[in-house]
Amino acid sequence: MSSPASATYPAAGFEESPASLSRADTHEDVTPSEIAVGVIIGRSSEYFDFFVFGIACVLVFPSFLFPFLSRLDGTLMAFALLAVAFVVRPVGTAISMAIQRRWGRGTKLTIALFLLGVCTVGMAFLPGYKDAGLTAVVALLILRIGQGLALGGSWDGLPSLLAMSAPKERRGWFAMIGQLGAPVGFVLAAGLFAYLYSSLSVQEFLAWGWRYPFFVAFAVNVVALFARLRLVVGQSYAELLQERELQPVPVSRVIRDEGSNVVLGAFAALASFALFHLVTVFPLSWITLYSDQPVTQILGVQIVGAFLAAGAIMVSGWLSDHLGRRKLLGGMAVLIGVFSFMAPVLLNSGEVGSTMFLLLGFVLLGLSYGQASGTVTANFSPQYRYTGAALSADLAWIIGAAFAPLVALYLSAQFGLLAVTVYLLSGVACTLGALNLNRRMERRDR
């Protein structure tokens, strides 16, 4: 499942006086509803790409590309390829920021989504190991690197603009809108794979059926590109971004001047990012490897969980506006810590236990991930917020989520499911530590 920017990291939580997007005197053609639609469409398409690849890492690539390995080792190799896109994503961010400064946001976004679409549809034409040997693996690696570079360039500033323009008492609600793309993308990807897996024989699915979701992902990207360009190239949108200083600056300057804020922003949401893969991709691999549950049944439960996560994301907006984003994230980190101790027991308790693990995990993910964006972005100086938010998201994905399925599956296979507990607790400790440090920094600066 690629991610995705783009797991969003909107620059929410600022203390400037908000301005409405619908002011008829200067920006009458840009409305909050239009931007919200653009945000959801854009993020849903990116997450759809991400989850299509992630699910294929479990159901397709182990036997398609690594038939010479055991099923477990083949899945681990596929998860290593999954992580590659997250590792190169900051490089894509740096390149895209340079492109935007020279040729504009519309050009940058077109190049990024075109590259993403080409790499995604290229995977649909990928030959198997039996036909091309290790060349097939290398080809997928190159395409995956392209996806990572493209995701780094897909940051358009729409979530930041939406969150910054919201009334102060509703910033939590507007901040969660972009995060709805995750469950939407998962439902579409998992539903498509479940349908194909149940409708075809295993031989047909592995021969050609799995390729269809990658073609669909290309079509979705085309729709998302035009939906986002309609806003991005508009004069009113550009003026709003300029007004709020949401403009790119060189990545080297951000790291040099405010690198500590980039790191702090990444660690503040790490518990949520760690949980992200451990309730989506990892359990699909673990349950299919170590139980007799049908694949379609597992995906069905996860689809139900994704709907619950969508509802929880919306609830997180309301809770954030009433309790505060930092308190909500801190409280959710503690609950994720409690959940981590339940994980080994539930996953070892048959179908009922695994179902409870998935549903509870998705609810916790929705409540925490819904407000994981822009937790401490207000620490950035105004001119660094646009690029700093993107870099914080990139770093959070690398540390918290990129290697989660690989590490969790390997350690669980070697030492038992207690490894899942340890992994989640490490994310919880990072989140609580970063939130505490941020609170101290704010007190010191007053």
N, C-alpha and C positions, 0 to 999 in steps of 0.2 A: 504494500500500500504505500505509496509515496507521500506525502504529505505533504506533505506535505507540507508552504508559507503559509505553504505556506501557512504554516500554522500561524495564525494571525497573532500579532503582538501589537494591538492598537495602542496609541499613546493616550491612554485614559488616565484619569486621576489627576489632571492638571488643576491648578488653582486659579487660572485666569478666569475672568468673567466669560461665560459661554455666550455665543452669539447664534442666533437661529439661522438655519440654512435657508429659511423661506422668506427672508427679508425682501420685500417686493422692490425696494429701491435700487438694489445692486445685484442681487443674485436670484431673481425671481424664477429662473428656469432650472434651478437646482433645488430639489426638495429632499427631505430626509428619507421619504419612502423610496425615491429613485436610487439613492445611494445605498439604502438597506438592501434593495433587490440586487444591485450590482455586487455588493459584498457577499451575499448568500450564494449567488450564482457562481462568482469567482472562486470562493472557498470550497463550495461543493464539488466543482470540477476538479480542483487540485486534490482534494481528499479522495475523490473517486479514483483518480489515477493511482494515488498512494495505496489504497486498499485493494485495487485490482492486482497490483504487483505483490502486495503482501500475502493475499490469499493464494496467488499462483505459487508463491514460495513454499507453500505447504502442500497444495494439491497437484502441482504440475512439475515444477523444476526438479525436485529430487529424482524422479524417474526419467524425466525428459532430458535433463542435462547431466545427471550424475548417476547413471545406472550401474556404474562400476563401484559405487559406494553403498554401504548399508542405508536403509531408509533414514535412520537417525543422522548419519553423517551427511547424507545428501541434503537433508533439511537444514543442517547447520551451515553447509556451504551456501545454500540459497539465502539464508539469513545474513551471511556475510555480504552478499551482493546487495541485499536490502539496505544495509548500513552505509554502503558506499555513497549513495545520493546525499545522505545527511552530512557526510564528511566533506564533500566538495561544495556543499551549498554555500558556505561563506565566501568561497572563491567566486561563485556566481553572483553573490550580492555585491562584491567589490567591483566586478566587471560591469554589472548592470548600472551601478551608481555612476560609473565613469561614462557609460553610454548615455544615460539620462542627462548628465550635465552638458554633454556635447550636442546631442540630437533631440532630447526631449523625452518626456515620460511615455508618450504614445509609441514612439519608435522602440524604446526599451521593452515595453510590454508586448508589442507585436513580435519582436525577436524572441523574447523569452517563451511566449506561448506557442510560437511556431516551432521552436526547438523542442519544447515539451511534446507537442503533438507528433512531430516527426519521429522522435525517439520512442514514443509510446506505440505508434502504429508500426514502427520498425520491429518491435518485439513480436508483433502478430505474425510477421513473416520469418521469424527465427527458425533455423533448422535445428533438429535435435542432435544429440551426441552421436547417435547411430549413423547420421548422415554426414556430419561435419567434424566430429571429434571435438577436441578442445577449442577449435575455432569457434564453435557455437557458444562456448562459455565466454571466450574473449569478446565476442560480438555483443553478448548480453551485458558484459561489464562496461563496454564502451557506451552502449545505449543508456545504461543506468547512470553513468557519469554525466551524460548529456541531460538526463532528467534532473539530476541534482543541480547542475549549473542553471537550468531553466527555472527551477523552483526558487533559486536564490534571486533570480531576476524578476519574479512575478509580483514582488511587493509593490503595490500601487498607491498606498497611502489612504485608500478609501476607509478602512476601519478606523484609522487615526482621525480622519476628518469627521466621521460620524460620531465618534466618542467625544471629541473635543467640542463639537458644536451642540452636544446635548445639554439640557438644563442640569445644573449641579446635582439636583435631587434625583436625577434619572440616569446618571452616568453608568452605573452598574448595568442597567437594563440595555443601554445602547452598546456597551462593551461586549455583551454576550452574543450579539447578533451574528458577528462573523464566526463565532465558535459553533454555531448551528451547522456549519458546513461539514463538520466531522461526522455527526450521526447521519446526515442526509447522504453524504458520500458513501458511508459504510452500508447503509440500507440498500442503496442502488447496486453497489458492487457485490455484496453478499447475496442479495436476491437474484442477481443475474447468474452468479456462479451456482447457486442452489438449483435454479431452474435447469441450467445446462447439465449439471451433474446428475439430476434426477431423470432427465429426459433422454440421455444418451448412455450407451454402454461405456464402460471404462476405456475400452480401446478407442471408441469414437471421440470421447472427451479428450484423451491424451493426444490423439492424432490431429484433430482440428477444432473441437468444441471450445477448448480453453482460449483460442485465439479471438473469438468473437468479442469478449469484454474489452480487449485492447483496441479493436476497431471502434467500439462504442465510445471508449474514452477519447479517441481522436475527434469524433463527431461532437462530443460534449465540449471539448476544448475550443472548437471552432465557434460554437454558440457563445461560450463564456467570453471569448476574445471580443466579439462584436458587442456584447452586452457591456463589457467594461470599457471598451474604447469609446463607446457613446458618451460616457461620462468623462473619461480621462482627457479626451481631446477638446472638451468644451472650454470656452473661455471663462465661464463663471467658475467652473471647477478649479481651473488653474489659479484664478484670482483668490479663491478661498484658501488653497494650499499656500500660496504666497503670503497671504494675510496672517496665517498661523505659523509661518516659518517652517512648513513641512517640505523642505527642499533637500536634495542629496548633498552631502559633503564627502570628501575623500575618506575612505575607511581608515587609512593610516592616521588621519587627524583625530578621528573619533577614538581610536585605540590609544593614541598618544595622550590626548587631553582628558578623556573620560572612560578609559578602559575599565576602571574599577566599577563604574556604573553598569557597563555592559555585563560584567561578570555577576554583579549583584542582581541585575535584572533576570539573568538566566537561572541563577540558583533559587530565586524567590519562588519560582513556579515548578521546581524540579520534582516534587512529589507527584504532581499531576501528570507531568510528562513521563515519569517512570511508570505510572499506572496505565498510561495510554496504550502501550503495546502489550501489557500484561493482562489485559482483558479483551484484546482483539485478536492479534496474530498469535501470541504465545499459546493461549489455551486451545486454539484450533489445532496447533501442532501437537501439543501434549496429549489431548484427548484422542486424536486420530491415531497417534503412535501407541498409546498405552491403554486403550479401551476398545470396545467393540461398537461404540455408538456410531450410527450412520452419520456421514458428513453432512447430509441435508438437515438432520436433526440438530446438530451442533450449530450450523449456520442459522437455522430457524430461531433457536434460542437467542443467538447473538443479535439477530434482527429485532426481536422483541426488546432485548436489552438496549439497542440503539434508540428505539422509540422512547424508552424510559429515560435514556441519557438526554435526549432532546428536551423532554419535559423538565428534567433536572437542570439543564442549562438555563432554561427560562426562569425557573425558580431561583437560580443563583443570582440572576439580575435583580430580582426583588429583594433577596436577602442582602445583597451587596449594598443596595441603596438604603436599607434600614439598619444594617449592622456595621457596614464599612468593609471594603474589599480586603484589607489586611487581616481583620478579625476573621472574616469568612475563610480566607485561605489558610490561616493558622489553625482554625478549628477543623477544617477539612483535612489538613495534613495529619492532625492527631487521629481522626477517624480512619484515614488510610493506614496509619500505623496499626490501629486496632485490627483493621481488615487483614493486614499482612499476616497476623498470627492465625487468622481463620483460614487463610488460603490453603495451606497443606492439608488440613483436615477436610475441607470441602472438596478439593480436587481428588482426594483419595476415597471419597464416599460414594462412588458410582454416579449414576445419572442424576439423581436428586441433588447430590452434593455439588456436582459440576454446574448444574443449572442455577443453584443458589449463588455459587461463586460468580458466574457470569452476570446474573441480574443485579446482584448487590454491587459488583464491580462497576458495571455501567452506570448505575445511579451515582456512586461516588465520583466516577469520572466526570459525569455531567455537572455535578455541583462544584467540583474543584476546577475543571478545565474551563467551565463557563466564565470564570473570572481570573484565569491564569494569564490573561493578556495585559501587558502594560502595568503590572503591579507596582513597579517602582520607576516607571518611565519619567515621572515628573522630576526625578533627580537630574536628568540631562538638561544641559543648557538648551534654550529654545532652538538654536541653529543645529544642534546635534540630535534632536529627538527623532527625526525621520530615519536617519541612518542607524542611530543607536538602537531604536526599537527593532529594526530588522536584524541587526547583529546579535542582540540579546535572544531573539527567537531562534536564530541559527545555532547559537551556543547551547541553548536549552535542549534543542532537539538532539544535538550530538551527545551531550553528557547524559541526558535523561532517557532518551527513547531509541536512538539509533542502534545501539548494541543490546537493547533490552531482550528481544526474543532470542538472540544468539547466546548471550550470557545466561539467561534464565534457563533455556532448554539444555545447554551443555552442563551447567552446574546441577540442575535438577536430575538429569540422567546419571550423573556421577555420584552425587551426594544426597539426593532426595529433594523434595519440594520445599524444604526449609530454605533453600536458596532463594525462592521467591520472596519469602519473608525478609531475608537479609537485604535483597535488592530494594524492595519497597522502603524498608526502614532507612536505608542510606539516603533515598530521596527525601523522606520525611525530615531527617536530620538537617539536610541542606536547606530545605525550605524554611524550617523554623529558625535556623541560624541566620539565614539571609534576612528574613523579616525582622528579627531582633536587631540585627546590625543596622538595618535601614532605619528602624525606629530610633536607635541611639544617634545616628547621624543627623536625623531631623531635629532631635532635641539639642544637639551640639550647635547646629546652625541657627537656632532661634536666638 
